[in-house]
Amino acid sequence: MPSLGPLARQRTIPLVAVTVLIADQVTKAIAVANIPLHTRTTIVDGFFAITHAHNRGMAFGLFNSVGGPWLRWILVAIAIAAVLIIWSYARHETGRPIVLFAFGAILGGALGNLVDRLRFGYVEDFILAHWGVHEWPAFNVADAAITMGGIALFLTLAREQGESEVSTPPTEQSSDIGPETGSTATDDV
């Protein structure tokens, strides 16, 4: 895969992150303006709907019912720490385009949900995927970007690890000639 030039490398992660952040905030604003809280509009029967939900907890609604103002600030602190960790790893990336895009997507998604937590104390969710009566927790563009970026990053790094293991020849072990190589003392005489 071709590598990006120095200027493109410097701009890719922030550009992708800002694009995800804007798309996330715009789609949330549209959903909030058009869908009353706790209602659902079916898009594809039995599979996909648009809803309007507030997630006061973590990913997939974990701790959503815990409540309390302290949870908001703990989650804000976790989100800020995550953004800083993601950025510290991402800025050392040397130019693999898929990794740059993955880091940008993860960073933009984390920022999108952080903006919601700071503004409202919860995250606006509006996408609802389901199979019959089995529902995936509602999510948003930021969540999708984090998930897709994480998957892309994992698959890329796993593939590269597999390629490096295949391309690295096994080291030869030097040993004295002996029974394990089929040699005997009489053969050496």
N, C-alpha and C positions, 0 to 999 in steps of 0.2 A: 504494500500500500504506500502511495507517495506521501512524503512528509511535507508539512506546511513550512513556509518561510518564516523567519523570525517575527516579522510584523503581524502576520496572520496568526501565529501562535499566541502572541501577546493579546490579541483582540478576540480570539474565538470564544474563550470561556466567558468573559464579561458580556459579549454580544449575545451568546446563547442564553445566558442567565437573565439578562434584561428582557429578551424576547419572551422567555417563559414567564417571567414575573408580570409583564404587561398582559400577555394572553390570559394568565390566571386571574388577574384582578379585573380585566374587562369581562371575562365570561362569568365570574362571580357576580359582578354588578348587574349584568343582564339577567342572570337567574334570580337574584334577589328582587329586582324590579318587576319581574314578570310572573313569579311563582310564589304564591302565599306559603308561609312557613308550614311545614308538615303536610304538604300536599304533593301529589304525584301526577305527572302527565305521561302517559304511555307513548313511547316512540315506536318501539318494535314489540308487539304483544308477546309476552312470555320471556322477553330477553332484556330489553333496555327501556329505561324511563328517565325522566328528568324530575327531580324533587328539590326540595329546599329544606336543608337541615343544618343545625348548628352542632358542631363537634367541639365540646368543651374539654375533651380528653385528648388522648394521643391518637396515633394511627389506628385505623379500623375501629374507632370509638372506644378504645381501651380507656378505662377510668373516666368515661363520660358521665357516669352517675355519681362520681365521688364529690364533685362540687367544691365550693370554697374558693375564696379569692387567692389563697396561697398556691393552688394548683396552677392557675394562670401564670403566675410569676415563675414557678418552677419550670413550667413548659417553655416560657420565654427564655429563661436562662439556658435550658437544654438546647433550644433552637439556635441561640446565639453561639453557644459552644460548637454546635454542629457546623454552622456556617463558617466559623473560624477554622475548624479542623479541615473541612472540605477545601477551603481556600488555600490553606497551608500545603496540602497535598497537591492540589490542582496547579498551583503556580510553579511547581517543579517539573511538571509534565514537559517532555522534550519535543513533542510535535506529532504524536500519533493522532490523526484527525478524530477517530471514533472515541478515543479516550478524552480528548478535549471537549467534544460535544457531550459526552456522558457527564463529565464534571460540570459543564455549564448547565445541563438540564437539572442535575441534582442540586446545584447551588441556587438556581432560579426557583425551583420548587420549594426549597427550604425557606428562601426569602419571601416567597408568596404567602406561605402559611404563617411565617413570622409577622408579616404586615397585618394579617387578620388578627392574630393574637394580641398584638399591640393596640390595634384600633378598637376591637370589639370584645376581646377576652375569650374568643372562640374562633374556630375556623368555619367558613361557609363551605358546605358541601352540596353538590347538586346532581352529580351523575350517579345513577343507580343501575347496576347490572344485576340481572337475576336469571335464574333458570327455573321456570315455573314458580314454586313457592320458596325456593332457596335463593336468598338475597345476599349479595356481597355488600358490605357496608358502603354507604354513600361516600363518594370521593369527589375530587375536583381536578383541574388541570395541573396544579402543583403536585398533587399526589401521583398523578399519572407520569409526570416528568421525572419525579424522584424514582419511581418504580422502573420506568423504562431506562433511565440513565444508570441505575444500579445494575439492572440485568445486562445492559450493553457493556458496562465496565467489567462485571464478573465474567461474562463470556469471552471478552477480548483478552483479559488477563489469564484466564484458564487456557484459552487456545495458545497464547504465547508461551505459557509455561509448558504445555504439551509439546510445542514445537521445539523449545529449547532442550527438553529432555530427549527428544528424538534426534536432534542434530548434534548433540554432545556425545561423542563416542565414549564407550566405557573405558575406564582407565585400565591399562594393562598392569597386572600385578607381577612383579618380578619375584621369582622364587627359585630356589635351588631345584635342579632336576631331581625328581624323585618319583616315588610310586604314583603320585596323583597325576603325573603327566605321561605315564606309561613307560617311563625309563626305569631301568634297573641298574644296579652297580656294575653288572657284567657288560651292559651295553656301553658304558662309558670307558671301558678298558681298551 
